[in-house]
Amino acid sequence: MINAAQENARMLASILGLAEDEAAARLEQTILVTSDAQCAGWAREISELLERTVNVTFDPAVNAQIELIVGDGQPRSNSRCLYASIDEQGASVSTQPQKRKGDAPPLFAAIAAASVAAAALAAVINDPALPSVSLPHVLDFNQLGVPMAALERQYDLSGSVLIGAGAVAHGFVRALRHLRVLGELPIVDPKTVGGGNPNRCLYLDETDVGKNKSQALAQRAQKDFGQLRLLPFVEEYRTYAKRVGPTRTAIVTVDSRRARRTIQSELPRRVLDASTTDIQAVIVHSHKQPNPHACLACIYKHIPDEFAREQAIAEGLGISLDMAREAFITPEAALLISRHQPGRDPQQWIGMAYDSLFKQLCGEQALRTPEGKQVLAPFAFVSMLAGALLVCEFLRSENSAASTNYWAVNPWGIPISRVRRLRGRISDCEFCSRPEVDAAALELWG
C-alpha cells in the first residue's frame, strides 16, 4: 500500500522528472521554524502544512537547510532565512525582515499559511522545475473578495452537504472552524482512507488508514466546532440525494470530473466547488439554480483523458469498460480482478472504488500497463488552499458579494481577484443544454 511519503515523492518525481528514490531524497530536507509569541499560532498553522511534505523542527540544534522566521523572531541558526509576517491588511514572505505586525482574521491567516508554505517548500527543494515563487511574496487580503463584515456573521449550515471527505474537504473544514457556524453538516463519502491520504488530509494520521473517510473526518474535526454537528454518511451522493431529497447547498470536493457531473445531475440549488490540478492550480466554481451560466458539467466537461484513464483501469484490472465506469467494485468484478492478481483475497476489494484499487496496485508495481501511472496527489498546502478558498466562496455567496462563477488560482503565487471570470454555458453540455433542466430548476427552486 502506498504511504504518505511515497505519495509526496511520486508527485515531486513527476514534476522534476526524477526517479522516485531521488525525489524522496530531495524531500528529506528540514525547515527550522522560529517565531515570536504573537505569531506562535500562525507559525503552528504553517508548520502543520509543511510537515506533511518535509521535515519541520523548532529545535535550532537540528541541522536545517532553511530557517523560516515567523513574525519578529530573530535567526537561531546559520541556515538561509525566509521571513514571514502578517497584519490585518495582508501577509508577506521575503528574504529580508518585514515590518508587518498585527492580527489578521483567522481565515485569512490560514490562507496566508498556504502561501508561506509554498514559498518555504520552493526554497528548501530548490529546483527550477518547480513552479516559481517570486520573493517578496505578498498577499493582499482584499484580493480574496470577502467583506470584513462577513467574517463576523453567524451561519447556519443546515441544508448544506459536504460531498467528498478527501484532502480539499479537510481544507474546507479546517478553514470553516474560523467562522461562527452552527446547525448540521452531513459529510457524504463512500470511500475508505488510503495509505497515502495522511500526506494531505490534515485531520488524519496513519492510524486512520482503512477507516471510512466521512466518519474519520467527522470524528477528528468535531472538536473544532461547538455549535456545528458533523454527520458522516458512507455512501455515494446520488444515493444520499435520492433518499434525503434535493440539496439546498452542495459543497463539492470530490476528485473526479465524472463525479462532479453526476452531482450536477441531482440539481442542487446552490453549488460551491473547489478542485486541484496536481500542484499546478486550484479551481473554485459556484452557481445557483436557476442558473443561466456555466454548471458543474460545463466546467468539468468530458475530456479524452477521462476515457484513456477508464480504459487503463479496465485493462489493468481485467474488467470491462462498463465496469470501470461504475463507482465501486462489485462481487462479480472482484472475482474478475482476482484472476489478474492471484494469491489475493477478492473479498477485500468489494465496495472499494475502482480508481483507488488501480492506484494502489500501480503503487505496488503490481500493474504494468503503459498507462499505469497513478493519479498524482497534491502537497498538503495546495489542498488546504483549495478548501480555504472554498470557504471564501461560501462567504461571498452568502453575502451577495459574488458576481463571477470561476476562479483559477496558482497555489505557488497569490490569489488575484481580477482573474475571476463569469463563465457561460457550453452549447453541448450534457446537463444544462437540455431544455428540461431549466424547467425543472424553476419548478424545484423557483
N, C-alpha and C positions, 0 to 999 in steps of 0.2 A: 504494500500500500504506500502511495506517495505521502511523504510527511511535509510539514510546513517549510522546512529548509530546502527540500527538493523543489517545491513549488516556486520559491523565490529564485533558486539557481536556474531553473528552466526558463523562467521569464527573462532573467538577465542574459542567459546564454543566447536566447533568441534575438534580443535587442543588440547585443555586442558581437554576435557571430562567433561565439566561443563554444568550446566543448563544455558540457555540464560541470565537470570537475573543475575546470578553470574558472567558470563563473562562480561556483561555490567558494573557491579560494578568494575571489575578489570580494565576496560578501563577508569574509572573515575579518572585517575591519571593525574598529572600535571608536565610538564617539564619546568623549568626556563631556558631560553636561554640567555647567556651572550656572547658578542663578542667585539673585538676591532674594530676600524674604518676600518682597511684594510680588514677584513673578514666579514664586515657587510652584503655584498651582498650574500656571501656564507651561512651565518647564516640564512638569509631570505629564501634561497632556501631549506635549511634543515628544517626550521620551517614549510614551506608550505607543506612538505611531512608529518611531524609529526602531524600537526593539523587536518589532515583528519582522524586520528585514536584516538589520545588522546588530552588532553588539553595542550596548549602551552601558556606561558606568558613571557613577558620581564620585568615584574614588580617584584622586589625582595620582595615586601611586601606580595605577594600572596604565600600561602603555597604550596610548590612544593616538590615532592618526589625525583627528580633528578635535578641537575643543569648541563646543557651542556654548557661548556665554549669553544667557537669557536675562534681560534687564540690565541692572547696573553692576553685575558681578565683575570681579577682577580675574584675569587669567591665573590659573593654578598650575599650568604646565608649560612646556616649551613647544607644544604642538601648534600647528597652524590654527588660527582662531576665526570663527564666524560669530558675529554679534547680532542677536535678535532683540527687538524692542517693540513695545506696543503701547498705545494710548487709546483714547476714545475715538480718535479720527482714523486710525489705521495701524498697520504693523510693517516692519521692515527687517530685512536681513542684509548684512553688509560685512565686508572685511575690516571695517573700521567701526569703533564705538558710535552708537546713535544717541540722539538727545531725547527721543520719545520717552515719556514717563507718565503713566496714568492708568486708569482702569477702563478696560474695554468691555462691552456687553459680552457675556459668556459665549453666546452663539457665535459672535464674530471672532472671538478669541479661538474657538475651536476650528473655524475656517482658516484663520491665520496659522494655527499649529500645522495644518497640512502644507501650507506654503513654506514654512520654516523647515519641515521635514524634507520636502522636495529639494530645497537648497542644500541641506546638510548631506543628503544622500548623494546628490550630484558631486559635491565636494569630496566626499570620502571615497566614492567609487572612481571618480576622476578619469572618465573615458569620453573622448569626443563623440563616440557613437550614441551616448545617452542624449535625450532631449536637453537642449541647452537651458541653463538658468542664468539670466543676466543679473549681476550684482552691481549696485544695490538693488534688491528685490523689494518693491514697495507695493503694499496692498492698501488701497483706499476703500474704506468700508462703504462709502457712498456708491461704489460700483456694484454692490450687492442688490441695490434697488429695494431695500426693505426699510419702510418708515420706522424711525426710532420708537414712535408710539406703539407700533405693532408688537414690539418686544415686551411691553408691559401688560398687554391684554391677557385675559384668560380664555382658553379654547377648549370646547367640549368636542372630543373626537368620536363620540358615539355616532354610528352611521358610517364611519370610515373602516376600511380594511387594508391592512398591510399585506401585500401579496409578494411572497418570497421572504426567506429568512436567511439569506446569504450575506455577503460582505457589505453590499450597499444598504441593505436593511439594517445591519448593525450600525453603520454610519449614521443612518437616519435616526435610529432610536437613541444613539449616543448624543446626537445633536439636539434631539427633541427634549432631552432631560433639562435643557437650559431654558425651556419655556414653561409657563404655567398652564398645564394641561390636565384635563380630568375626563371622566367617562370610561368607556371601554374601547379597546383597540384589538380586534381579532388579528392574529398573525397566521396566515394560511401558507403552508408549505408541506408537500408530501415527502420530501427527501430527508435523508439522514446526513449527519455531519461526517465529511470525509477526512482522511488523514491530513490533507493539505489545507483544509479550511482555517485552522488557527493562525495561518500566516497573515490573515487579513480580517477575520471575523473577531472584532475587538472584545467581545464579551466571552469568547471561548478559549479553552486551552485543550491540551491533549486528552484530558480526562473526559471530554465531551464527544470524542470520536465514536461514531456508531449510534449516538442518540438522535432522536428526531430533531430536525433543525428548528422548527417552530417552538417546540417545547423547551429546547435548550436556551434559545434566545429569550423567551418569556420568563423562564425561571431565573436566568442570570441577570436580566435587566430590571426585573420588577423592583428591586431595592432602590432604584433611582427615581421611582415615581410614587408619591404619596397618594395622589387622587386619581391616577390613571391605572386601570386594571388591564394587564396584557393577557389575552386569551389565545392560547395556541390551538390550531386546528391542523391535524395531519391529513391533508387531503389536497386535491387539486382545486384551484379557484373555481373552475366551471362547476364542479360538484358542489362546492360551498354555495355558489350563487344560485344554483337550481334549488338547493334545499332551503336557503335563507331568504332568497328574493333579491331584487335589483339592489346594487350597491350605490349609496349616495356619493361616496368618495373612495376611489380605488387608488391606493398608493402603491405604485408598481416598481418593483426592484428585481424582477426575475432576470436571468441572464440569457434568455433565448428570444430571438426575433419571432419565431413561430408562436411561442407562449404569449408574447405581447399581443399578437394579432388575435389569438384566441380570447384573451381578456377583453379586447375591444368588442368582440362579437357578443359579449354579455351585456353590452350597452350600459356601463356605469354612468351616473350623471356627471361626475367630475373625475378626471384622470390627472394624477400627478405622477410623473415618471422620471426616473434617472437611470442611466446606464453608463458603463465604461467600455472603452475600446483598448484592451490590454493596459499599457501605461501611457497611452498617447492622448486620450481625450475623455472628457466627461460630457455627456449629453443630458440636458434637462428639458422636459416637454410637459405641457399641461393644456387642458381644454375642458370646457363644459358642454354638455348636451342641452338643447340642440346646438350643434357645432357647425358653423359654415366653413371652418378652416380645417387644417390637417388633423387627422385622427392618429391613433397609435399604428394602425395598419398603413397609413401614409408614411409615417416617419420610419417604420420598420418594415417596408415592403419586402417581398420575397426577392432574394438575390441569388445568383448562380452558386455562390459559396455554400449556401444552405443545402442545395441538392448534393453538392460534392461531399459535404460533411455527412449527410444521411447515407449516401452511397458507401462511404468509407466505413461507417458504423455497421451497415448491413453486411458488407463483405468481411469486415474484421471479426464480427461476432458469428457469422454464418447464419444469418436470418434474412427474411425477405425485406424488401424496401418498405413495404407497408407496415411491417412490424417496427422497423426503425423509426417510422414517423409517429408511432404511438408514444405515449409518455413513459409507461412503465413496463417492466418485464413481466410477462405472464408465465404461468407454469409451462405452457407449450413452448414458449420462446426459450425459457431456461434450459429445457431438455435439448433443444437445438444447439444452444451455445455450448453445452457440456460436451458435445461431440467434437468441438474445436478446442476444448480445454479439458482434456482427460485428467482424471485424478482429483477434480474439484467437485464439491457438492453443489448441484444446481439449485437446491432449496435456498441457499444463501442469497441468490440473485433475485428471487421472486419479489416483486414490488419495488425493486431498485430502478432508477432511471437508466435507460439505455446509454445515454451520453456519459453518465457517471461511471458505469462499468467500463465502457470503452476507454475513457480517460484513465481509469485505474489500471487496466491491462496494458495500455500503452506505456504508462509509467513503469510498470514491472517488466517492460520489454517482452511481454507475452504475446503481443501482436506485432506483426512485421509488414503491414500493408504500407504502400508508398505514401498513403495519406494519413498514416498513423501518428501524426503529431497531435498531442493533446491540446485541448483548449487552454490557452495561457491565462493565468490568473494575475491580476494586477497587484502591485505592492499595497500595503495597508493604507498609506496616506491617500492613494487615489480613490479607493472605495470610501474612505471616510469623507473625503471632499465631496464625492457624488452624493452621499447621504445628507451631508450638511447643506449642500445647495438645494437639495430636495425640500428640506425644511424651510429654506428661504422662499422657495416657490410656493409652498403651502401658505406662508405668511403673506406673500404678495397676493395670492388668490383670495385669502380670507379678508384682506383689507382693500380689495378693489384697486390694487396697485399694478396689476399685470395687464399690459396691452399687447404683449407678444406671447408666443407659444413655444419657442425653441431657443435654446442657448447652448452653444458649444464652447467649452472651457478647456484650455490647455492646463493640465494639472501641474506642469512644471513652470508655468507662467503665472499670471494673475488674472482673476476674473475681470472682464472688460464689458461694461454694460452696453456699449454701442454696437456690439456684435450680436445682440439679441435679435431674433427675427420673428416675423409673423408669417409662418409657412402656410401656403394654401393647400387645398386638396390636390391629390394627383388623380388624373382623369380615369385611370384604370384601377383605382384602389379596390381591393377585394371586399371592403366593407362599405365605406361611405359613398362609393359610386352607385350603389344600389338605391333606387328611388324610395323603396320601402323603409330605408333606415331613418330618413328624416321624419317620415310619418310616425314611425314607432317611437322616436325620441320625443316628438311633440306630444304624443299620447301618454307616454310614460312620465316625462319630466315637465312638460308644459312650456 
